[in-house]
Each structure stands twice: as structure tokens, then as C-alpha cells.
Amino acid sequence: MEQQGKTMEELRTEEVWKAAEAGDLEEMRRLIENTAANMQARDEEYGSALHYGVLSGNADVVRYLVERVGLNPLSANHKGETPWDLAYRENKGEVLDYLKQRFGFPYEETYHNPVRRGFYPDPSIVAVGEDYYMVNSTFMFFPCIPVSHSRDLIHWEVIGYGITRPEWARLDELDGGMGYWAPDISYCDGRFYITATLRRNDDMEKRRVQMVTSSDRPEGPYDEPVFLDDDGIDPSIFHDSDGRKYMVLNRGARIRELSGDCRSFLTPGVLLWYGDCKRKPEGPHILKYNGYYYLFQAEGGTGRGHQVTVARSRTLMGPYEPSPYNPILHQWDKGALIQCCGHGKPVQLSDGRWYMVYLCLRMLKEKGRELGAYGILGRETSLDPLTWTEDGWPLINRGRGPSDQQRLPFKKGSKELSGRNQALGGYPAWKGRQWMTPRPLKEERLGIRTEAEEEHFMLKGQEGDLNSKEFRSIFVIRQESFDLEAQCELVVPGLEEEQSLGVTCYYDENSYIQYGVGRKGNSLGILLKEYVGEGYVSHSFTPFKDKEVSEGQRIRLCMRAQGLARTFSAVISQKVIDSRRLEHTAYLSSEGLKKGKRFTGATLGLYVRGELWGEFTDWEERRL
């Protein structure tokens, strides 16, 4: 008799999982080969039968599921853990030996996507010798367009920015979600070029213009940018072998010749190719290789339809023939952790191999929902190998879609970072982090004070509130994992009514959380405020007890993120004096609130409200 609410297929599938976990090969084979068990099925955490088989430690069970059923040891559950990860974590020796033999390399020579976690969307990459440089969108955050460096394609560090001078940024009046979209980095004749769309507010004249800047060093400083008048988005610069230079940008893939310094247009736009699926074609890049011009595009919009397509031509101006393998990158598994994959750019290694960086979104799955609903970390950067078919077409990850786990491009430890980790321009890298503000903050409102070899970060606040575009005293970093803990320690200042300082979980001026020390009437205390859309949806204030906190005393504020939940606490002398919890903070994601353009991701950091100096003596965060 069927259990209530479950079909025969579901019951038999669960029996397969139990047999696999028990290591009972014969029973598992009987169920798979003679019943209605569904071998595509996943459990609530998106674990497959192979996850259960690994737990048994029986290599024969794992071998059968891999070689006969065709389950993938590199496919992750919603925690990002693959069967191979599980075998490694649980030290299942026989299974590890089998997988090493199967793949031809050990577990230690693998990496996991995304390789750039948190709000690092729209990647563009260039190789110069054995060094790799990447840029990502920053929208209204400043400094603009980080330039990251790597020598192994996996470990990245920010070494500079495309725009570091506030007067060059042109961000002051822009709404959240506007600003610098989809940058591209290229290299030619000893010079690095960065271009991006400056997306302005809908009510502004010339809503889209194309920024171009360049430098003879990848970290900068970059020249004062020019802003070219073209109403497209997602520009890239193609340097042809004859020395001529071109900008390629949407709608579809349009091409315009540039001057030799790339600071002016020489020709009007010409459409090369509108794309394969014909929906929202953008992010074009041209690659000249093996006698062809290859034109890569992102299509399908930035949601679950996102994909990468390619076409080629013997001549730059076309016509272009679409690949029979399109889309060459797409996430067909709608329940997988990594979604919305597209906007890719290929790069060739010095040994001739190829890879592609592309954007993705890790979707946080909630109970009761079939699919992940909230990409709270924002769009991130992933990496997969690119191979060429016999008829000369590129494929990403052999056409299988994005990978969760993949072999390292280089053996572990064979490529080290150059150590060029001191960004030129930008804000102080206090505690080794790359801090941002929403729109530029004047340098006189920041500082580092050293006391007994301890660096204190000084941030001067402003009148107004965090929901204003004029308010900039918000110092944040990207949130890089769903589950983390962050802490800051601050010196309690003298405060007036409406003044406060502390930690913030910040998306933009339309959605954020404040947790800090404030004043209400004659009382100092702890406040917690949630701002969503048009106003504060919650606001609580708890006065300190008599003599519990005094001016000049240090207090530690803690924030713990677990999925969409946030727990806050305040600690003095190792004693918890306040604790609060918010269960559903989906408004810190692009999907959690519909207001304006929302393309960024959750950040966390510090804020000071009111014309006073905030003194922060410590900051740390860690994954849980």
C-alpha cells in the first residue's frame, strides 16, 4: 500500500537511496533495473542517489551509479557539496581511490564554482603572458570597476580600479542599480583598455553612454575616461591584427570602428548578428582564431533563460554563421544550485588551452519551494574549460552546462599570485578588505588612526538617512556566502537624537538593515531597523541598563547570516547584552523587492549617521 501523499515512483526512489546508503549493491540494482524508481530524482537538499551511495563507502555501489546509471560525481546539492566532496569530507578511502582512478587526478586538484563569490557580475578577462586580469560591474558603488589579478584563474585579488577619482565617476545622482554596467578589459601594444556602459537614470538625457579609459599598467592609475555617445550596453573593444580597433555592443552585436586611442568613434554602428535565440542579445565579444572571427553573445535575459551563443565569419563584417551547438552554455537543470549562466568571455592560456569566465547566480532554496527563489549574494563569476570541436566550434564544459566542481587549470601550488595586492586609488584596505561606498564618499570623511599598533578606522557620518542617494557614510564589502558571521568593535561616542552607528546589511538605498548604538531621548541603547521599498517596516530600540554602557567604552556588534535569516547581538566584556533575529530578509536580494533596477547583491559593513566621527577598532567575518 502506498504511503499517504507519495507515488509508487517516489517510494521506490527512496528505497534506492536507502539501499545505496546501506551499501547493498544487489538490492539497489534490483530496484533500479526492475521498478519505477526515478534516477533523476533529488532529495530535499538536492542530493542524488550517488550522494547516498558515497555515504556507504562501498566503491562498487558508487561505480555502478557512475558507470551504469550515469550519475555525476561532480554535481552539487544545494549546499554546494558534490558526491566527491562528500567522500573527501567523510574520508571514504575506497570511493576516493575509485574517483581518482576514474577522473585521472586526485580530489586535491579540483576547484568549485563560482571562483569569484559574492557580487562580481559580468566578468571580462584578458591574458598577458602568464597573468590574468578580470573586471566586473560595480553599478553605483565606488571605487568603480575592480581590476582583479590571478596566475591560476582560481585565486583572485583586486589590484586596482578603472575609476578612482570621484569627479570622474559621474555617480552622484544615479539610482541604485544604475552606474557602470558590464565592463570589458583588453590589452594591445603594452596598454590596457577598460570600457563599460554608464547607465543613467531613466529621466536623464542620454540614459546610456560608453565609458573608455586606459593605462599602461593593469592596476592603473587609468586615464580620465571619455564618454562616447551610443545608446547600447555591454561594450567590448576588439583589437584586430591589422591594428584597427572596434567597439562591439548591443542591440544584438553592433560594431563601430574606434580611433587608435579608442577615445572616439570613426564610424556609425553596423549590426553583425542579432543572436540565436533572438531575445535580449547583449554582452558581445569578438575573438579572432584559426582563420575565423568568432562572435560570442549573452542571450535570453539575465534570468533562468540566460545563455551564451556563438557565431563565426571569415571576415570581420560578416555575415556570421551561428554555431550548430548553440547555446554553448546554459543551465538546463532548473533545480541546480548554480543558475542564470551567461555573459561569458573566453581566454587562452599560454600553453594553448582555453577557458571561459561567465556570470552565474546561486539561488537560495527555501522550504516549500520547488526551485531556488533568491540570489541574495548577487551574480557571481564562474569558470569552465572551453574546447574546440573537429569542425571548429567552441564548447563550454563539453556542452554539459555549468560545472559545480572541475579540475584545476594548473596543478595546485604551481601558480602563485604576484603579490601586487596594493590597489592604486580606492579606499583604505582596512583589515585587508576591499571596501566600497554607494557613490563616492569624500576622502576627508575617512581615515586610519593608529593606537598602540592597532589600526582604528575612522568614518565621519552625515545628516540624513541611508535611504538617501546623498548619504554616503556606508562602508561595505560583498557578502560571499549564504551562511556567515561578521563582527565589528566600535567606541561608543557621545550621540544626539537621530544619530547612530554600527553594522549594516545593505543592498541599496531601497533595502537595508541597521543594527547599532543610538540615542532616543535621554537614553543610549541598541537599535534595529529594516528599510524596505518606501519606508521602515520595523524599528526597535532597547535602552542600555544603568551604567551598562558609557561613552568611550568599546562594544562589539555581531551579525550572523543563515540563509535569509539574520541574527544580531551586542557584546560588552564578553557579556551579551542584546540579541535580535530577523527571519526573512529576502529584500537584500534582486528578487526580493521590485523597485527600479536591481542587479547588485547583498553587502555588509559599517555606517555612521549624523555629523560625528565613528571609531571602529576591529572588523572580521568568516563563513559558517
N, C-alpha and C positions, 0 to 999 in steps of 0.2 A: 504493500500500500504506500502511495506517495506521501511524503511529509507535507503538511499543510503549507501551501504557497510555493512549493518547489516542483518543477517539472522533472520528468524522468531523466532528461539530459543533465539538468543541474545536479541531481542526486548522483548519477553515475560519474560526473566530473569530480565531485567532491570525494568519491570513493577512489578515483585515480590519485588524487592528491594525498589521501591517507596512505595508500599503498606505496606511493613514491617516497613519502616521508619515512615510512617504516622500512624501506629498502627491500620490499617484497617484489622482486622483478617479475615473477611468474604471474602473480595476481594483477599487477599493473598492466602487463602485456595482455592478459585475458580481457580486462576491462576496456583497454584502448582498441583492441582488434575485434571485439565481439559485442560491444554495447554502444549506446548512443552518447558516450562521453564526448564532450566538446573540447578539443585540444587547443582551440583559440581562446578559451575562457581564462579569465583572470580573477583572482580573489579581490577582496575589498581594498587591499593595498596595491593592487595590480601585479601581484606576484603570479608567475606561471607555474605549471606543473614542474618545471625544471628547478625553480626555487625550492620546492618541496623535495625533489629528488636529491639536490645537493645536501640538504639537511641530514639525509640518511648516511652520507659518507660513502655510499656504495657506488663505485665508479662504473659498474655495469649498468645500473639504473640510469645514471647520467649519460652514459654512452648511447643507450637505447633512445633516450629522449632527444638527444642531439642528432644522432646519425639516422635513426629510423623515423622519428616523429618530425624532426627538423626544427626543434626549438632552439632559440638563440641564446647562448650563454652571456652575450653582451647586451641583452635587453633589460632595461631597468624597471623596477617598480616605482611607485610614486614617492618613495624615499630616495630615489636615485641609486638604489642598490641593485646590481646585476647578480645573476647566479654565480659568476666568477668572484665578485666582491664577497658574496656570502660564504663561498668556500674558503676564501682567504681569511675572512673575519673569524670563522668557526674552526679554522685550521684543519680542514678536511683533506688530509695528505694525499689519499688515493685520487680524489677528484682533482686536486691541484696538479698532480702528475699527469693525469689524463688530459686536462685542458692545455697544459703546457705542450704536451706532445701534439695535440690536435691543432693548435694555432702556430706552433713552431717558435714560441717565445714565452718567457715567464710572466706572471702577473705583474711583477715589478716594472715591466716595460710597457705599461698601459697608462692612458690618461682618460679623464672623464670630461664630457661636455656639460655645461659650457666651459670654455677655457678662460673667459673674461666674465666674471659673475657680478650680478647687480646691473645697474643702469649703464650699460655700454652698448647702445644700439648702433645699427647702420655702419658696420665696420668696413674700412678700406685699408688695404695693406700694400706695402711695396718692399721688395728685397733689394738691398745694396750689399753685394758680397755675401757674407755670412750673417749680416744683421738684418733684422726685420722691423719695420716701423708700421704702426697702425694708428688710425684716428677714428673717433666715434662722435656721434652727435651729443651736444650738450643743451640744445634748446635755449631756455632763458638763463641757464646757470653760467656763472663766471668764476674763474677764467674759462675762455671758450676753446673748445676742441682740443682735448688732451692728445698729445703725441706719446704713444707708448712704444717701448723698445723691448725686443726679445732676441735671443740667439737660438732658441729651441722651439718657438711657436707656441709654447705652453705657458711659460712663466713670463709675465709682462710687468714692466714698471713704467710709470709716467715720467718722462724726462723733460717735457716742455709743453707748451700750448701754442695754438695757432694765433690767438689774440690774447694779450695780457694787459693791454692798456685800456682803461675804462672808456676813454674818449674815442677809441676806435671800435668799441663793441656795438654801439647803437642798440642797446637792450633796454634802456631806461623805461620806455613807455609800453613795452611789449607784455602781453598777457602770458600766463603760464602756458606752456606747450608751443609757444612761438619761439623765435630766435633762430639758432643755427641748426639746420636740418642736413643730414646725410652728407657729411664731408667726404672728400677724396684726397688721398695723398699720392703723389707721383714723384719721380726722380728723373732728371735728364741733365747731362753735362755738368755734374757737380752741384746741382741745385735742386732743392726740394720745393714742391708746389702743393699748396693746400687750397682747395676750393670747396664751397658749401653754399647752400641756399640760405639767405637771410629771409625768414618768413615773418612778415609784419602783420599787425592786426587787420582784421577784415575791413575795418572802416578807414584804413590808411590808403593813401595813394601808392601805387606800385607795391602791391602786397608781397611780391616775390622778386628779389633781385639776387644776383650771383656774386658772392664774395670770392676774391682771389688774392692770395698772398704767397710769398716765397722767402726762402732763406738758404744760405749755403751750408747750414748745419741743421740736422733734423730736430734738435731740441730748441732751435731758434737762437736769438730773437728773430721773429718774422717781420718782414717789411709792413709798413702801413698798408692795410688792404684797400683794394679798389672794389667797387660795387657795380657790376655790369647789368645793364637793363635787359632782362629777359624774364618772361613770366613763367618759366618752367621750374622744376625742382630737381634735386638729386644730381648735380653736375659732377662730371669727372673730366680729367684732362688726359688726352691721348697724344703722346709724342711719337710721331711717325718716323720711320727710318730715314726719310729724306730731309728731316729737320723741321718740318712743318708741325704746327701744334693745333689741336682742336678741342673744343668743349663738346661733350655729349650730355644731353639732359632730356627729361621727358617734356611733352607728351609723346608716348611711345619712346623711341630713341631718335632725337633730332641732333644734328651735328652743325656746329658753327666753327669756322676757322678763326684762330686767335693770332694776335701779334706774337712776335718772337719772345717777348717778356710775359706773355699771357695776360696782359693788363687791358686789352681792348679787343673787340670783335672786328674781324675783317669782312665777314660775310653774314648774310641772314641765315636763319635756320632752314635745314632741309631734313625731311623725315627719311630715315634709313629703314626702319622696321617698326611696326606698331606692336609686335609681340605675337605670341602664340595663342594664349587664351583670350587676349584682347580686352582684359579687364584690369584697369589701373596699372598699365605698364610704366615702370619707373626704375630708378637706380641703374642706368645703363653703364656698362664698362666695355671698352674695346681692347682686344688682345690680338697682336699680330704674331702668328705662329705657323710654321710649316707651310708657308705659301698662302695662308688664308688670313682674313680679318674675321675674328670671332667676336660677336656682339652678345654679351650677357645682359639679361634684364631680370628685374623682380616683377612679378605679376600677381594678380588675384587679390590685391589689397593686403593690409598688414594683419588680418585675422587668420582664421584657420585655412583660408584658401591661398595663403602666401606660398610662393614657389619661385624657383629660378629656371629660366628658359634660355636657350641659346640659338643663334643663327650664324651663318657664315657667308662670306663672299670673297672672290678672288681680288676684288677691288674695294677700296675704302668706301666709295659712294654707292656700292651695291649694284644690282639688287641682292638682298640677303635671303638665303635659303634656310628655313627653320630645321632644327635637328629632328630626326625621326624618333629620338629618345626623350623628347620633351614631355613633362618637365624633368630636368636633370636633378632637381632637388625639390622634394615635397614631403610633408609628413602625412602619410596615408593612414596611420594608426591614430584615430581620433581620441583614443583613451590614454595615449602615452604621456609621459611627464613633459617631454620637450615638444612644443607646438609652434605654429606660426613661423615656419622656417623659410627664409628667403633673403633677398638683398645681399647677394654674395659677390665676392671678388676673388679671382684666382691669383696664386703666386707660385712662381717656380723656384725651387731650391737650387743651390749651387751645384748639386750633383745631378740635376735634371728632373728630379721628381716634382710633382705638383700637389698643391693643397688649395682648398678654398676656405676663407672665413665667411661666415654668414650670420645673420641675426636669428635669434630664436626667443621663445618665451616659455618659461617653466610655469605651468598652470597649477596653482594650489587647489587640491581637491578637497571638497567638504563632504561630510557625511550626508547621505540622502541625495547627492548629485551624481549623475552618471559620468559627467565629464568635469574636468577642472574648470573653475569659473573665474579665478582671479590670478592675474600675473603680477603679484604685488611687488616683485623685485624689478619689474620693468624688463625691457627687451635686452638680451644678453648676446655675447659673441661666442659662437661655436666654430669648430674646425673639423674638417674631414678631408681625406685624401681624394684627389682628382686623378682619374686615369683616362686614357685615350683608347677608343675603340679602334679596331682594324681599319674602319672606314673614316677615321679621323675626327670623331666626335668626342667631346669631353663628357664624362660621367662622374657624379659625386657619390662616393661610398658605394660604387658599383650599381647605382640606381636603386638602392635599398632604402633611401630616406636617411634622415639624420641618425647618427650613432650616439648611444649613451656612453659607450666605452670603446676605446680604439687603441691601436698600437702607437706608441710614441714615435714621432717623426725621427728622432735621434735617440740613441741609447742613453739611458739615464746617466746624467753627470758628464756627458760628452760635450755639452754646450753650456757655458756659463754666461751669465749676464755680464755686461762690460763694466758695471758699477757706475754708469753715468746716470745716477738717480737724483741729482740735484736739479730740479726744474728751474729754468731761467724764467723769471717773472712768476706770476701767480702769487698765491698767499703763502704765509709761513707754513712749512710742513711740520706743524707741531705734532709730537708723538709719532712722527713718521707717516702721517696720513696726508692724502691729497684732498684738501678742504675746498668747498665751493660755497658761494652765496647765490641766492636768487637775484640776478642782476648785480652790477658792480657795487662793492662797498668801498668807500673812500679809505685809503691807506691809513689816515690819521685815526681811524676808529679801531685799528688792530695793533697788537704789539706783543712782544715776549719780554717778560721780566724775570731775571734770574735771581733766585734767593737760595743760598746755601747749596749751590749746584743743581737746584731744582728749577725747571723752566715753568713759569706761570704764564698762561695765555690770557691776554687782556683783550676784552671785546667791549667796545662802547656801544650802548644801546641807543635807541631813537624813540621819539614820541610816536604815537600811533600804535598800530597793531599789526600782527603778522599777516592779516588778510589784505593789507595794502601793498600795491606794487612799489610804493615809495619806501617801504620798510625793508631794510637790507641786513640788519644785525642778526642774521641767521647763518650759522657756520656749520655746514653739514658734510657728511660723507655718504657714499652709496651703501644701502643695505644689500649685503651679498648672499645671505642665506635666509631661509624661512624661519629658522629657529636660532636665535642668538641672544646674547646678553651684553648690554652696554652699561658703562658706569662713568659718571663724571664726579669730580670733587670740586667744590667751589667754596669761596669765602663769603659768608653772609654779610652783605653790605647794609648800610642804612637805606631803607626803602620808604618811598612815599606811596600814597594811594595810586593804583593803576600801574605801578612799577613791579617788575618781576624778572627773574632769570632762572635758567635751569636747562632741562633737556627737551628736545622736540623730536617728534616723528613727523616728517614734513614731506608732502607731495608737491604742493604749490600753494598759492595764496587762497585757493578754494577748499583745501582739505589738509588739516594738520592736527597735531596734539601738542599741548604744552603741559609739562609737569615741572614745577619749580617752587621756589621760595617767593612769596609775595606778601603784600600788606592789604588788610581790609580794616578800615577804621583805625583803631589803636593797636591792632593785633598783627603780629607776624605769623605766618603759617605756610602750609603747603597747599598749592592749588593744582587742580587737574582740569583741563579744558579741552573739549573736542569741537573743532570747527568743521562744518560740512556744508558746502554749497553756498548758502546765503547767510548763515549765522551759526552761533554756538548751539549745539544740540545738547551739551551737558557742561556744567560748570560747578565744581565743588571746591570748598575752601575749609580747611581744618586748622584752627589756630594752634600754635605751639602751647604746650603747658607752661606754667610759670617757671622761669629760669631754665627751661629745657634747651633753648637756643638763644644765643646772644650775638650781637653784632661783632664781626671779626672772627667768629667761630667757623670751623670747617664742617661742611655737611656733604655726605655722599648720596647722590641720586642714582638709582638703578632702574633700568628698563629691560624687561625680558619679553622677547617676541617668541610666540609659539603659534605658527600659522597666522591666523587672523586675530588671535588674542594678544593683548599687551598687559603685562603686569608691571606696576611701578611701585617703588619703595624708596624711603628716605632713611638714612642710617647716620647716627652720630655716636662716635666712640663704640662702634660695633654693635650698637643697640638700634633695632628697627623701631622707628617712631611713627611711621606711616606706611600703609600699603593699600593699593587700589588695583582694580582689574577691569579692563575693557574687553569684552568677549568678541566683538565683531568690528574690525577696523578695515573693512573692505574698501572704504573711501580713500585709503592710501594707495590704491591701485588705479590703473587707467580704466578698468572695467567697473569699479565700484561707485562711480559718480559720473553722471552725464552733464558736463558743463564745459563748453569750449573745447579746445584741442587738448587731449590728454595722452601724451606719448612718452612720458618720462618714467619714473619709478620711485619707490619709497626711499627716502633718505633719513638719516638720523644724525643728531648733533646737538648744538648749543644755541641758545638765544638769550638776548638781553633786551628787555622792553623798558624804555624810559631813558632819559639823558643821564646815565650813570655808567661807570666802568664796572664790568663784571670781571672777576678774577677767578680763573679756573686753574686748579693745581694738579689735576690729573684727568686723563681720559683713557679708557680701554674698552675693547669689545672682543668677544670670542663667540665662535659657533658652539651651539649646544649639541 
